[in-house]
Amino acid sequence: MTSKNVSGLRIFLAGGAGVLGRRVIPLLVAAGHTVVATTRHAARTGPLRDLGATPALVDVLDAAALTEAVRESGAEVVMHQLTDLAGGDLAANAALRRDGTRNLVDAARAAGVRRIVAQSICWTYVPGAGPAREGELLDLGAPEPRRSTVAGVAALESAVAELPEWVVLRYGLLYGPGTWFEPRGLRAAEAREGKLVAGADVTSFVHVDDAAAAAVAALGWPAGHVNVCDDEPAAGLDWAPAFCRAVGAPAPPVSGAPANPAARGADNRHARRDLGWTPAYPSWREGFPALASDRDIPDTGYFGTISNGRVEHYRGGHDESIPVRGKAR
Ligand SMILES: NC(=O)c1ccc[n+]([C@@H]2O[C@H](COP(=O)([O-])OP(=O)(O)OC[C@H]3O[C@@H](n4cnc5c(N)ncnc54)[C@H](OP(=O)(O)O)[C@@H]3O)[C@@H](O)[C@H]2O)c1
């Protein structure tokens, strides 16, 4: 199995203003690609331009507007970095995975796009011993609310596979600037309130910079599913105390009992050995302490400071602008 370096592509990036999208744009531009990036917020179009992308103001749930936007972009590749997690609504996120991906794949096909790279997650495998490999099944028979999450992931992944060339990136839990796992993030706030419990469930993490690098590399990867997570799936009993230290929270309360029998982490050998993806943070053991250096950086808003086409010091969740509904303007 081989991966190749590619350059000079025209890319339609759905979800350009999200935590991964805004990290990916400067990398794509630096690699010689041209990027058209979506947002529903007029206030986010300026920062997208500053990052080097041409903004497309469109809601992916508006199929007609999306079809027009993809065709107008002249894209050769679609990159799917859509989630609906800013409000923490998992049902809305599952619906976006199902309906938004359907629209995106239909729009890509209508525009003659052959290749898609899509964001998925690595914690929807069937229960089993040890970290999951890509060939294992998704946990479609899980009880709710997990069942809806798995169904959303399955719908996304099967729609994406309708294009001739597709790569599904099954990411670990994101941490780093702009995510829930950083000093100003949701989980750090919970940790400071004593609500982040160190339990037996096993999680695979990935730093947001390593996740973004994988998305760019995947433009040259062969079709398939790829676990994009670090080398060390770990129980909360191990990682939660390290995270609390990094974000300046007291030691977490401990519970030895597993809360989710399907929690098992994922195996990244395919990405590392077959595809040559090399994370800068091979483990959360190195990545969490790096978060500590962000603790004293002032909050500079949703996009942070954009300097020389790169986002610096950004923080998620501080954009109060109203999304467009319906047709793109
Ligand atoms: N694997 C993981 O662990 C993982 C993955 C993703 C996110 N997260 C967590 O979720 C938190 C929130 O993520 P986020 O900041 O990326 O925000 P988000 O609300 O999940 O949005 C992500 C992207 O999807 C786009 N989007 C959502 N609904 C859309 C629609 N109907 N039409 C067009 N675009 C749409 C957003 O565009 P707009 O600009 O229009 O809003 C944005 O670009 C992060 O802090 C992160 O920790 C975790």
The ligand as a Gaussian input file, in Angstrom:
#p B3LYP/6-31G(d) Opt

LIG

0 1
 N      -12.937000      13.669000      17.012000
 C      -13.260000      14.566000      17.935000
 O      -12.949000      14.425000      19.129000
 C      -13.960000      15.848000      17.535000
 C      -14.238000      16.156000      16.195000
 C      -14.846000      17.379000      15.890000
 C      -15.172000      18.252000      16.922000
 N      -14.890000      17.886000      18.205000
 C      -15.176000      18.799000      19.338000
 O      -16.325000      19.563000      19.093000
 C      -16.074000      20.918000      19.431000
 C      -16.832000      21.817000      18.446000
 O      -16.289000      21.615000      17.144000
 P      -16.112000      22.825000      16.123000
 O      -15.537000      23.982000      16.853000
 O      -15.404000      22.295000      14.926000
 O      -17.605000      23.245000      15.795000
 P      -18.800000      22.514000      15.067000
 O      -20.037000      23.213000      15.464000
 O      -18.761000      21.041000      15.330000
 O      -18.589000      22.863000      13.491000
 C      -17.620000      22.223000      12.691000
 C      -17.768000      22.698000      11.280000
 O      -18.953000      22.151000      10.697000
 C      -19.645000      23.187000      10.057000
 N      -21.102000      22.943000      10.031000
 C      -21.885000      22.467000      11.004000
 N      -23.171000      22.398000      10.566000
 C      -23.180000      22.840000       9.281000
 C      -24.170000      23.002000       8.293000
 N      -25.461000      22.676000       8.506000
 N      -23.821000      23.520000       7.084000
 C      -22.521000      23.872000       6.839000
 N      -21.540000      23.736000       7.745000
 C      -21.857000      23.225000       8.943000
 C      -19.325000      24.445000      10.844000
 O      -19.520000      25.550000       9.988000
 P      -20.059000      27.003000      10.478000
 O      -18.874000      27.905000      10.362000
 O      -21.123000      27.287000       9.509000
 O      -20.569000      26.847000      11.885000
 C      -17.870000      24.203000      11.167000
 O      -17.043000      24.576000      10.102000
 C      -14.565000      21.106000      19.348000
 O      -14.133000      22.009000      20.311000
 C      -13.995000      19.720000      19.502000
 O      -13.394000      19.514000      20.759000
 C      -14.299000      16.720000      18.533000

